[in-house]
Amino acid sequence: MKAEQMDWEERLSELRKLTCSDFCAVAIYDTSARKIRWAAASGYTNEKFRFMVNRPTQGIVGDVIRIGRTVQKICTPDEQRRNDDYMMLAEHLHVAAAAPIQQELNLAGIIFMGRRTGVTYHPNELMELESFSQRFSEKSGLQKS
C-alpha cells in the first residue's frame, strides 16, 4: 500500500468517526476520460470499491459534479432496489453525502460518506464533510491513474 493511500485512509477514518458514518471514500475525477475512480476508503465491507468506475452522470457523485456542491441522498428500502448508485448498493448504504474536491478551480475528486441506517446527516456533520473536502482540496495531491 502506498504511503499516500494510507494517509487518505487515515483521514477518511477520522471523518468517519467525527460524523458517525459507517463508510467514507475518496474518488478521483478524470475529466479527460470522464470517469470517477475510487482511490481509498474506510469502513468498507468488501473490496468492490477498488474496482468501481462511475460515469459522471451516475448516482450521488454525478449530482455533486452537476451542481458543484455538497449533496445528501436518502434511499428508502424500496428505492434501494432501484438505486443507480453503485457505491451505495455495494456497501448497503441507506444515507450518503458527498462533496467536491477542488484544485485550481477544477473538480479533482469527490469525498463521500454513508450510513447503513436511515439516520440522515445533521447540518453540522455536513459542515464537517465540507471542511474535510476543503482540506483535501488544499493538500490532497490527487493524481489521475
Secondary structure, 3 states (H helix, E strand, C coil): CCHHHHHHHHHHHHHHHHCCCCEEEEEEEECCCCEEEEEEEECCCCCHHHHCEECCCCHHHHHHHHHCCCEEEECCHHHHHHCCCHHHHHCCCCEEEEEEEEECCEEEEEEEEEECCCCCCCHHHHHHHHHHHHHHHHHCCCCCC
